[in-house]
Amino acid sequence: MLQWLSQPWPWYVAGPLIGLFVPLLLLIGNKPFGATSSLRAICAAVAARDVEFFNYDWKRSGAWNIALVVGIAAGGFIAARVLPHDTSALVPASIFSWSALLSARGAICIVVGGFLAGFGAAYGGGCTSGHGVTGLASLQLASLIAVIAIFAGGIVTTWFLLPLIL
């Protein structure tokens, strides 16, 4: 069982499992599936109420998002401790190294990339999983446009920007 869990799952298993989350979330209360809103909910829980963006009932709508992110982190931690893993096949050694990541250039890429990803998610009204799973399943045109833009951005980054950084 551990060996099966530690291997990448084929698309015909993982895809339907992800797709089944949409009706499940609709059955338990029409909850959107995505992690972007969790940062807003965490900030609303601990931040001062004088910022209008954080002044909302996070317990009613944001607790789900916080639980989702805590579950993702806990699941990743447990999987890293329990399941056998070989990360060498995930990222080629020529692309990733700690020295490159901790250099000034790597730090700039992390900060700028993180900002752009966070800004894009907030501006687009959701994250990749929220638009790609929930939004497309509910036939939202905005989510279709967002998913097309996400894929286009990934293609541009991979084929044009990544060679400039390496």
NORWOHU-V111842 format. One record per run of one state. SS is the DSSP state (hx for helix, st for strand, lp for the rest). FROM is the first residue (numbers start at 1). TO is the last residue. Records with the same first field share a line. If there is no record, write none. Layout:
# NORWOHU-V111842
SS = FROM-TO + FROM-TO
This chain:
# NORWOHU-V111842
lp = 1-1 + 7-10 + 28-36 + 47-51 + 55-57 + 62-62 + 83-86 + 90-97 + 102-103 + 124-127 + 138-140 + 166-166
hx = 2-6 + 11-27 + 37-46 + 52-54 + 58-61 + 63-82 + 87-89 + 98-101 + 104-123 + 128-137 + 141-165
